[in-house]
Amino acid sequence: MTFGGAMEFSGLQKNRSFYMPELPSALQKKAMQLQFGDATAVPDPSDAQAVSRSFPLTYGQRLVHFLSSSFGIRDSQFLTEHPVMRIGVVFCGRQSPGGHNIIYGLYDAIKTHNRRSTLIGFCGGTEGLFEQKTIEITENIVLAYRNQGGYDMLGRTKDQIRTTEQVHAALNTCQTLDLDGLVIIGGVTSHTDAAQLAETFAELKCQTKVVGVPVTLYGDLKNQFVEANVGFDTICKVNAQLISNLCTDALSAEKYYYFIRLMGRKASHVALECAHQCKPNMVILSEEVASSKLTLFDITKRICDAVEARAEQGKYHGVILLPEGLIESIPEVHALLQEIHGLYRKGVSVDKIASQLSPWASALFEFLPSFIKEELLLSPDSDESAPLSQIETEKLLAQLVEIEMDTRSKSGRYKGKKFNSICHFFGYQARGSLPSKFDCDYAYAMMTVKRLHGPRVSLIGKPSIHPAAINLKGKAYEMMLHDAEKLLMDDLYRNPGPLQFEGPGSDSKTISLTVEQKDYIGKIKELQDYLDKVKMIVKPGCSQEVLKVALSSMACFINILSLMSPHTTEGHTL
Amino acid sequence: MTFGGAMEFSGLQKNRSFYMPELPSALQKKAMQLQFGDATAVPDPSDAQAVSRSFPLTYGQRLVHFLSSSFGIRDSQFLTEHPVMRIGVVFCGRQSPGGHNIIYGLYDAIKTHNRRSTLIGFCGGTEGLFEQKTIEITENIVLAYRNQGGYDMLGRTKDQIRTTEQVHAALNTCQTLDLDGLVIIGGVTSHTDAAQLAETFAELKCQTKVVGVPVTLYGDLKNQFVEANVGFDTICKVNAQLISNLCTDALSAEKYYYFIRLMGRKASHVALECAHQCKPNMVILSEEVASSKLTLFDITKRICDAVEARAEQGKYHGVILLPEGLIESIPEVHALLQEIHGLYRKGVSVDKIASQLSPWASALFEFLPSFIKEELLLSPDSDESAPLSQIETEKLLAQLVEIEMDTRSKSGRYKGKKFNSICHFFGYQARGSLPSKFDCDYAYAMMTVKRLHGPRVSLIGKPSIHPAAINLKGKAYEMMLHDAEKLLMDDLYRNPGPLQFEGPGSDSKTISLTVEQKDYIGKIKELQDYLDKVKMIVKPGCSQEVLKVALSSMACFINILSLMSPHTTEGHTL
């Protein structure tokens, strides 16, 4: 396989390759102001000690805010000021739309500051990193892949820098190639690896700075500092197109229930966002199931009740979304999987596992249809979770619902027509998509984002970054719950249509992001309203008492805020 | 279920609903010239007698060509000239993008000629036609669905007007509602039904004219008079988007072979068109397999040889397209299916079928994996073909290839990495798509196209329209064959991207159509060149001999052409 080679483009690909991503205003000028903020922290304070012990050199660095420079600094100052840099970049983890634009942005950024800086790509993912398989990324290569989908400029393989051997191979490569920086483009597990690598490099006084860039179609690498991941916007749009086509299809033929499983690993971000975009009849989120401890029986019953209620209105079609992580979040299946994976770790061979299960797990296992038994027995992924993309939860549920509806029909409770289902798994067919405008822009601008912090302690005591789950108290989930009954019964399907690059729809953002941003900005707005009210009250002509109370209150208040965020008043111009 | 109700639109849906389809120039003016052409004929002359015997009243009507009127007729003449008409319309057959625009075009056409004309929609397909479930199609309904996907304005059900009971129910409806015309929107089998209905209506002197409109995503209702079917363009574009995403994915991860089965029923038009648009490594067409009598073993070997050759170049990924009709075109499987369906017709119950197969069919059946056994035993569709959408040929081939690669590996012949595959079936997720600009325009203009002719005699002696197969001597297939070796080895993947409504790509046509049109128009051009040459030679100053030879040759030539196409010189202005 040759990397970095030019492909034959379709008209649209060609057109996209000329698209110039838009930068946020703060990054449009070469002069910008950096403001140091708080130290990075772990989401759960009880993890702080363990994390800081594991990452003594890298934990707790301060956040950097990029602001438009308020000083008049000439461009020329920058072009001469920056030293020559050698940066390595590697794709690590599943291909996600926008990955190529990270490299495009990185290339433009380092070349803008010094033409003699070099960008080195590792071919074939982490294997290329360990074995020093490199190509120098030239302008021609960047132009051939900008705004294009996939990871085929460099390819990817194992997606892992974890064992001592692997870490040392990476170290050796960085030192041999004399790299100033190593950029790791990846998702949750790649960022755990990147954090570990950064700590090891710091410990061994290796000069290479490790930078992780959150690119994951699952959208599960977000926190208070990172609102979205590169690729999520495109993935949701492509999947939403297909889901809404099935909604239209269901409504036209009126005889099928579509059970659609969506990629997304443990978290249900893709499923929730697609539900917002398409308004199907039902979506069952993993986080919801785990939190309410819904059993397989509960979920089946919930769907059957819906089918029954719709049949009473003469409706025999519907669309139900399921995240791929659902299977792991069902308590009894979770326990069964834990046992299976435990036996795997003990070296029990696949054909012996079923016979060594506990009586309880065995009873559940025997109850399940044979196709799902085979899938549950597949060996776990490298992060010890079940191989979710291969477990056909949609078929399992469709089958259980069919059996239950037949029972209800025989007992005379259900009087409608026979229940029919068609199952789909949407995942692979979206991953290689041309990135949306949002992802092109966001990825291109990402070059400046520094490595994320915020690892959490996992159960076995080894700190690692966990995927962000859906916030069941958040706006996006709340909105969905609010409309659930109407969506279930009234077929309020919405069709966002295929991903557009020009004209209407091309600038749309994901609904989850819009809603969450509204919330954040809404609160800042609320605070500003309070400040304005104070100004209105405490103005020339107000009484001495009012002035006195206001002054002392504000002094105390500023004191508290300063203690909570000690660095926010300092500024630094880059 | 309420039909004709307004939905909540996304931004793109709203925008599309304002799109005004473009009409061909001949239809843009209200005045147009009709030219009567040859009598319609069957493609195979040996069928003519049987067809004319079955359709004595409707077979052999003359073709009508629409030309821009060369006479200056005022618009007002038309608006007053046309009588009030009552037209019924019914969706019959699988939902196909553009179906709503047929109704939109029909509505505009009849209202343009007389505001008091009425368009009546039958709700729930042919069932609605039999039971006289109707709604009057108003401007509001048309506006709510124009340029939108699906068939949900009216829905569809059985897709059949075949039994004496059904035909009489349709007749009764048309007479009760006093319809001047009945428009049947559908594919191959619906057109057989429509032809039969037209003949019966003519026989019984029913005043309702039956009109069939070729709307089928399979693209298999084409002949010398109909170059394309409504829906085919959209379906190919949506599928091509997904296939090319998988190509990019394969190239990024470099570890999977994607086996993709495409909807299309017996014919492979969708697969061939998608192969042209995406350039995957391999496409196996049903027509090719049937014509070369390739066995399951041959096809498996062909794929394994390709996997082996690619592995020698270090390539462990690939994309292979399969039409859903493939399974029926493999000779030994075809024979097995014939036996199974024969036993079905004899009333043998499913669980007894396997034991009653002939020894030869039984041997093949026992060799097959259990999932495909179950699928082959499914009851046949209403047109007596296997339920193709439910037979997972892609999984069968992937499994056979895996077994064969393991054997080659054990024998030491194959030295590469383990073969991995992921299977997909693309069909349902494209059917409900927003129609492409091409399909919006084409469907809107279709209102003026009269019922197709060209039924062929089927094996059991009952005339029916057969799906058009890929022409293995045609340009589109030839182009594909020509590049097959390069496409197989060199990963020349092309990504047409998602369906666009504005900007680049929004005006693209299917490659099959472009190629076929080129051929046709190319030949007409060639003829015109000859005529020009004659003009150049036979001009004032040429010898008497030349003039004499030219005159007598042309007179004879015109004579022959006139005898072959007796009506083409007459004109008639509408």
Interface residues (C-beta under 8 A of the other chain):
Chain A: M1 M7 E8 F9 S10 G11 L12 Q13 K14 N15 R16 F91 R94 Q95 G124 Q148 G149 G150 Y151 D152 G155 R156 T157 V238 Q241 L242 S244 N245 L246 C247 T248 D249 A250 L251 S252 A253 E254 Y258 Q277 K279 Q313 G314 K315 I422 H424 F426 Y428 Q429 A430 R431 G432 S433 L434 L492 Y493 R494 N495 P496 G497 P498 L499 Q500 F501 E502 G503 P504 G505 S508
Chain B: M1 M7 E8 F9 S10 G11 L12 Q13 K14 N15 R16 F91 R94 Q95 G124 Q148 G149 G150 Y151 D152 G155 R156 T157 V238 Q241 L242 S244 N245 L246 C247 T248 D249 A250 L251 S252 A253 E254 Y258 Q277 K279 G314 K315 I422 H424 F426 Y428 Q429 A430 R431 G432 S433 L434 L492 Y493 R494 N495 P496 G497 P498 L499 Q500 F501 E502 G503 P504 G505 S508
